[in-house]
Amino acid sequence: MEAEELTRAGQLRREFDALFAEASGGTRAAEESFLAVSAGGDPYALPVSQIGGLARDRNLVPLPGAPPGFVGLAGLRGALLPVWDLAGLLGYAPAAGRWLAIAAGSTAWAVAFEGFEGYVRLATQELRPFQGQGPAAAFARQAFDGAQGLRPVLDLGLLRQAMQARINTPPTRSLG
């Protein structure tokens, strides 16, 4: 009986070592992670690699004279965080998003969106170039097929450029 237990332990050890070697050796397919979200009623994805955090139901303080798409400031982890409306940046009617995706990086900012649908992990081969038109055309380079159809992957760097353009554009004033 002892010899049988030792043989089984040895077999389990070899299987574990083989799995560990496979995982560290890079023989598994490369994967990427995304947050499945919705904005303007349409499905989108945000790369987890570009997100530093996720928050929900934060109080937002609007600022007078803010550029279009700017929702306001949110207090988070002892800092003020500028928040932009994802639907508005994509060209939809402004929406009161309850979810905030906080961009990773040295400059803290966030986008607010209406629906958080979950976490998606895909093999890199499941991504394809996004060649669509419409709201996501300027902000998505990749997409994948999901339960709700094609889901464009929004690049937060491209969204940041759009925000920066809105900040640098002087507001138009009506004299009437």
Phi and psi in degrees as GROMACS dihedral restraints (atoms count N, CA, C in turn):
[ dihedral_restraints ]
;  ai    aj    ak    al  type     phi  dphi    fc
    3     4     5     6     1   -62.5    20    10
    4     5     6     7     1   -41.2    20    10
    6     7     8     9     1   -62.7    20    10
    7     8     9    10     1   -38.1    20    10
    9    10    11    12     1   -65.3    20    10
   10    11    12    13     1   -42.0    20    10
   12    13    14    15     1   -64.7    20    10
   13    14    15    16     1   -41.0    20    10
   15    16    17    18     1   -64.5    20    10
   16    17    18    19     1   -39.1    20    10
   18    19    20    21     1   -63.8    20    10
   19    20    21    22     1   -43.5    20    10
   21    22    23    24     1   -64.8    20    10
   22    23    24    25     1   -42.7    20    10
   24    25    26    27     1   -62.2    20    10
   25    26    27    28     1   -41.5    20    10
   27    28    29    30     1   -63.8    20    10
   28    29    30    31     1   -40.2    20    10
   30    31    32    33     1   -63.7    20    10
   31    32    33    34     1   -45.2    20    10
   33    34    35    36     1   -62.8    20    10
   34    35    36    37     1   -40.1    20    10
   36    37    38    39     1   -63.2    20    10
   37    38    39    40     1   -43.3    20    10
   39    40    41    42     1   -63.9    20    10
   40    41    42    43     1   -41.0    20    10
   42    43    44    45     1   -64.0    20    10
   43    44    45    46     1   -43.2    20    10
   45    46    47    48     1   -62.4    20    10
   46    47    48    49     1   -47.1    20    10
   48    49    50    51     1   -60.9    20    10
   49    50    51    52     1   -38.7    20    10
   51    52    53    54     1   -65.7    20    10
   52    53    54    55     1   -43.1    20    10
   54    55    56    57     1   -64.9    20    10
   55    56    57    58     1   -41.5    20    10
   57    58    59    60     1   -64.1    20    10
   58    59    60    61     1   -43.3    20    10
   60    61    62    63     1   -63.6    20    10
   61    62    63    64     1   -39.2    20    10
   63    64    65    66     1   -64.2    20    10
   64    65    66    67     1   -44.8    20    10
   66    67    68    69     1   -66.3    20    10
   67    68    69    70     1   -42.5    20    10
   69    70    71    72     1   -80.8    20    10
   70    71    72    73     1   -19.9    20    10
   72    73    74    75     1   -82.7    20    10
   73    74    75    76     1    -6.0    20    10
   75    76    77    78     1    77.8    20    10
   76    77    78    79     1    19.9    20    10
   78    79    80    81     1   -80.3    20    10
   79    80    81    82     1   -12.9    20    10
   81    82    83    84     1   -81.2    20    10
   82    83    84    85     1   154.4    20    10
   84    85    86    87     1   -65.2    20    10
   85    86    87    88     1   142.4    20    10
   87    88    89    90     1   -66.5    20    10
   88    89    90    91     1   141.2    20    10
   90    91    92    93     1  -126.3    20    10
   91    92    93    94     1   155.9    20    10
   93    94    95    96     1  -132.1    20    10
   94    95    96    97     1   151.3    20    10
   96    97    98    99     1  -115.9    20    10
   97    98    99   100     1   145.0    20    10
   99   100   101   102     1  -140.0    20    10
  100   101   102   103     1   155.9    20    10
  102   103   104   105     1   -98.4    20    10
  103   104   105   106     1   126.3    20    10
  105   106   107   108     1   -85.6    20    10
  106   107   108   109     1   120.8    20    10
  108   109   110   111     1  -131.4    20    10
  109   110   111   112     1   170.5    20    10
  111   112   113   114     1  -132.3    20    10
  112   113   114   115     1   144.8    20    10
  114   115   116   117     1  -144.9    20    10
  115   116   117   118     1   132.6    20    10
  117   118   119   120     1    62.3    20    10
  118   119   120   121     1    22.4    20    10
  120   121   122   123     1    82.7    20    10
  121   122   123   124     1    -0.9    20    10
  123   124   125   126     1  -106.9    20    10
  124   125   126   127     1   151.4    20    10
  126   127   128   129     1   -81.0    20    10
  127   128   129   130     1   139.7    20    10
  129   130   131   132     1  -141.5    20    10
  130   131   132   133     1   173.2    20    10
  132   133   134   135     1  -136.7    20    10
  133   134   135   136     1   147.1    20    10
  135   136   137   138     1  -119.4    20    10
  136   137   138   139     1   130.6    20    10
  138   139   140   141     1   -67.8    20    10
  139   140   141   142     1   127.2    20    10
  141   142   143   144     1   -59.9    20    10
  142   143   144   145     1   -31.5    20    10
  144   145   146   147     1   -63.2    20    10
  145   146   147   148     1   -19.2    20    10
  147   148   149   150     1  -101.6    20    10
  148   149   150   151     1     3.2    20    10
  150   151   152   153     1  -112.5    20    10
  151   152   153   154     1   130.8    20    10
  153   154   155   156     1   -96.3    20    10
  154   155   156   157     1   -13.6    20    10
  156   157   158   159     1  -179.7    20    10
  157   158   159   160     1   167.9    20    10
  159   160   161   162     1  -135.1    20    10
  160   161   162   163     1   132.7    20    10
  162   163   164   165     1  -134.7    20    10
  163   164   165   166     1   162.2    20    10
  165   166   167   168     1  -140.2    20    10
  166   167   168   169     1   145.8    20    10
  168   169   170   171     1    52.7    20    10
  169   170   171   172     1    52.0    20    10
  171   172   173   174     1   -91.2    20    10
  172   173   174   175     1   145.8    20    10
  174   175   176   177     1   -73.8    20    10
  175   176   177   178     1   131.2    20    10
  177   178   179   180     1  -113.3    20    10
  178   179   180   181     1   134.3    20    10
  180   181   182   183     1  -104.9    20    10
  181   182   183   184     1   111.5    20    10
  183   184   185   186     1   -71.0    20    10
  184   185   186   187     1   153.2    20    10
  186   187   188   189     1  -114.1    20    10
  187   188   189   190     1   131.4    20    10
  189   190   191   192     1   -65.3    20    10
  190   191   192   193     1   141.1    20    10
  192   193   194   195     1    75.4    20    10
  193   194   195   196     1    15.1    20    10
  195   196   197   198     1   -69.8    20    10
  196   197   198   199     1   152.6    20    10
  198   199   200   201     1   -68.1    20    10
  199   200   201   202     1   159.5    20    10
  201   202   203   204     1   -58.5    20    10
  202   203   204   205     1   136.6    20    10
  204   205   206   207     1    93.9    20    10
  205   206   207   208     1   -14.3    20    10
  207   208   209   210     1   -83.7    20    10
  208   209   210   211     1   121.2    20    10
  210   211   212   213     1   -85.4    20    10
  211   212   213   214     1   -41.4    20    10
  213   214   215   216     1   150.7    20    10
  214   215   216   217     1  -162.0    20    10
  216   217   218   219     1  -109.3    20    10
  217   218   219   220     1   141.0    20    10
  219   220   221   222     1  -121.2    20    10
  220   221   222   223     1   140.5    20    10
  222   223   224   225     1   -85.6    20    10
  223   224   225   226     1   125.8    20    10
  225   226   227   228     1  -149.2    20    10
  226   227   228   229     1   123.4    20    10
  228   229   230   231     1    53.5    20    10
  229   230   231   232     1    41.4    20    10
  231   232   233   234     1    76.5    20    10
  232   233   234   235     1    12.9    20    10
  234   235   236   237     1  -132.5    20    10
  235   236   237   238     1   156.7    20    10
  237   238   239   240     1   -90.0    20    10
  238   239   240   241     1   132.4    20    10
  240   241   242   243     1  -120.0    20    10
  241   242   243   244     1   119.6    20    10
  243   244   245   246     1   -69.4    20    10
  244   245   246   247     1   135.1    20    10
  246   247   248   249     1  -122.2    20    10
  247   248   249   250     1   131.1    20    10
  249   250   251   252     1  -113.5    20    10
  250   251   252   253     1   147.5    20    10
  252   253   254   255     1   -83.3    20    10
  253   254   255   256     1   115.2    20    10
  255   256   257   258     1   -60.9    20    10
  256   257   258   259     1   -44.1    20    10
  258   259   260   261     1   -58.5    20    10
  259   260   261   262     1   -44.8    20    10
  261   262   263   264     1   -63.4    20    10
  262   263   264   265     1   -40.8    20    10
  264   265   266   267     1   -64.4    20    10
  265   266   267   268     1   -31.0    20    10
  267   268   269   270     1   -84.4    20    10
  268   269   270   271     1    -4.1    20    10
  270   271   272   273     1    97.6    20    10
  271   272   273   274     1     4.0    20    10
  273   274   275   276     1   -82.4    20    10
  274   275   276   277     1   171.1    20    10
  276   277   278   279     1   -63.0    20    10
  277   278   279   280     1   143.3    20    10
  279   280   281   282     1   -55.1    20    10
  280   281   282   283     1   143.3    20    10
  282   283   284   285     1  -132.1    20    10
  283   284   285   286     1   147.0    20    10
  285   286   287   288     1   -87.1    20    10
  286   287   288   289     1    83.9    20    10
  288   289   290   291     1   -73.4    20    10
  289   290   291   292     1   134.9    20    10
  291   292   293   294     1   -92.1    20    10
  292   293   294   295     1   -12.7    20    10
  294   295   296   297     1  -103.5    20    10
  295   296   297   298     1   144.5    20    10
  297   298   299   300     1  -123.3    20    10
  298   299   300   301     1   127.2    20    10
  300   301   302   303     1  -102.6    20    10
  301   302   303   304     1   116.7    20    10
  303   304   305   306     1   -90.3    20    10
  304   305   306   307     1   123.3    20    10
  306   307   308   309     1   -67.6    20    10
  307   308   309   310     1   139.7    20    10
  309   310   311   312     1   -76.1    20    10
  310   311   312   313     1   154.9    20    10
  312   313   314   315     1   124.7    20    10
  313   314   315   316     1  -176.2    20    10
  315   316   317   318     1   -79.1    20    10
  316   317   318   319     1   -25.3    20    10
  318   319   320   321     1  -102.5    20    10
  319   320   321   322     1   114.2    20    10
  321   322   323   324     1   -82.0    20    10
  322   323   324   325     1   128.9    20    10
  324   325   326   327     1  -158.9    20    10
  325   326   327   328     1   168.1    20    10
  327   328   329   330     1  -145.9    20    10
  328   329   330   331     1   158.8    20    10
  330   331   332   333     1  -115.4    20    10
  331   332   333   334     1   138.7    20    10
  333   334   335   336     1   -98.5    20    10
  334   335   336   337     1   136.8    20    10
  336   337   338   339     1  -139.7    20    10
  337   338   339   340     1   158.9    20    10
  339   340   341   342     1   -76.2    20    10
  340   341   342   343     1   -46.3    20    10
  342   343   344   345     1  -124.7    20    10
  343   344   345   346     1   131.1    20    10
  345   346   347   348     1  -106.9    20    10
  346   347   348   349     1   114.9    20    10
  348   349   350   351     1  -102.5    20    10
  349   350   351   352     1   -10.9    20    10
  351   352   353   354     1   139.4    20    10
  352   353   354   355     1  -174.7    20    10
  354   355   356   357     1  -106.3    20    10
  355   356   357   358     1   134.3    20    10
  357   358   359   360     1  -126.9    20    10
  358   359   360   361     1   130.7    20    10
  360   361   362   363     1  -119.0    20    10
  361   362   363   364     1   124.6    20    10
  363   364   365   366     1  -128.5    20    10
  364   365   366   367     1   150.3    20    10
  366   367   368   369     1   -69.4    20    10
  367   368   369   370     1   143.1    20    10
  369   370   371   372     1   -54.8    20    10
  370   371   372   373     1   -31.4    20    10
  372   373   374   375     1   -66.1    20    10
  373   374   375   376     1   -19.5    20    10
  375   376   377   378     1   -78.3    20    10
  376   377   378   379     1   -12.1    20    10
  378   379   380   381     1   -84.3    20    10
  379   380   381   382     1   146.0    20    10
  381   382   383   384     1  -136.7    20    10
  382   383   384   385     1   159.0    20    10
  384   385   386   387     1   -61.7    20    10
  385   386   387   388     1   138.9    20    10
  387   388   389   390     1   -91.2    20    10
  388   389   390   391     1   118.7    20    10
  390   391   392   393     1  -122.2    20    10
  391   392   393   394     1    22.4    20    10
  393   394   395   396     1   -78.1    20    10
  394   395   396   397     1   177.5    20    10
  396   397   398   399     1  -117.8    20    10
  397   398   399   400     1  -177.9    20    10
  399   400   401   402     1    95.2    20    10
  400   401   402   403     1  -159.8    20    10
  402   403   404   405     1   -56.7    20    10
  403   404   405   406     1   -36.1    20    10
  405   406   407   408     1   -85.8    20    10
  406   407   408   409     1    -8.7    20    10
  408   409   410   411     1   -54.4    20    10
  409   410   411   412     1   -39.7    20    10
  411   412   413   414     1   -81.7    20    10
  412   413   414   415     1   -12.4    20    10
  414   415   416   417     1  -121.6    20    10
  415   416   417   418     1    -3.4    20    10
  417   418   419   420     1  -122.2    20    10
  418   419   420   421     1   133.5    20    10
  420   421   422   423     1  -110.4    20    10
  421   422   423   424     1   -18.5    20    10
  423   424   425   426     1  -133.8    20    10
  424   425   426   427     1   164.8    20    10
  426   427   428   429     1  -154.6    20    10
  427   428   429   430     1   166.6    20    10
  429   430   431   432     1  -146.8    20    10
  430   431   432   433     1   159.1    20    10
  432   433   434   435     1   -84.8    20    10
  433   434   435   436     1   129.5    20    10
  435   436   437   438     1  -126.3    20    10
  436   437   438   439     1  -174.1    20    10
  438   439   440   441     1   -62.1    20    10
  439   440   441   442     1   -28.4    20    10
  441   442   443   444     1   -99.3    20    10
  442   443   444   445     1    18.1    20    10
  444   445   446   447     1    98.1    20    10
  445   446   447   448     1  -157.0    20    10
  447   448   449   450     1   -65.3    20    10
  448   449   450   451     1   131.2    20    10
  450   451   452   453     1  -121.0    20    10
  451   452   453   454     1   101.5    20    10
  453   454   455   456     1   -64.9    20    10
  454   455   456   457     1   142.0    20    10
  456   457   458   459     1   -95.8    20    10
  457   458   459   460     1   113.9    20    10
  459   460   461   462     1   -82.5    20    10
  460   461   462   463     1   134.2    20    10
  462   463   464   465     1   -93.2    20    10
  463   464   465   466     1   117.4    20    10
  465   466   467   468     1   -65.7    20    10
  466   467   468   469     1   -26.6    20    10
  468   469   470   471     1   -65.1    20    10
  469   470   471   472     1   -40.5    20    10
  471   472   473   474     1   -69.1    20    10
  472   473   474   475     1   -37.0    20    10
  474   475   476   477     1   -64.2    20    10
  475   476   477   478     1   -38.6    20    10
  477   478   479   480     1   -63.1    20    10
  478   479   480   481     1   -38.8    20    10
  480   481   482   483     1   -62.2    20    10
  481   482   483   484     1   -40.0    20    10
  483   484   485   486     1   -64.8    20    10
  484   485   486   487     1   -40.4    20    10
  486   487   488   489     1   -63.4    20    10
  487   488   489   490     1   -44.4    20    10
  489   490   491   492     1   -61.5    20    10
  490   491   492   493     1   -39.1    20    10
  492   493   494   495     1   -63.5    20    10
  493   494   495   496     1   -38.7    20    10
  495   496   497   498     1   -69.0    20    10
  496   497   498   499     1   -34.8    20    10
  498   499   500   501     1   -68.2    20    10
  499   500   501   502     1   -39.8    20    10
  501   502   503   504     1   -82.6    20    10
  502   503   504   505     1    -6.8    20    10
  504   505   506   507     1   -90.7    20    10
  505   506   507   508     1   120.9    20    10
  507   508   509   510     1   -64.4    20    10
  508   509   510   511     1   141.9    20    10
  510   511   512   513     1   -67.0    20    10
  511   512   513   514     1   148.2    20    10
  513   514   515   516     1   -88.9    20    10
  514   515   516   517     1   139.1    20    10
  516   517   518   519     1  -116.8    20    10
  517   518   519   520     1   136.5    20    10
  519   520   521   522     1   -95.1    20    10
  520   521   522   523     1   132.2    20    10
  522   523   524   525     1   -93.7    20    10
  523   524   525   526     1     2.4    20    10
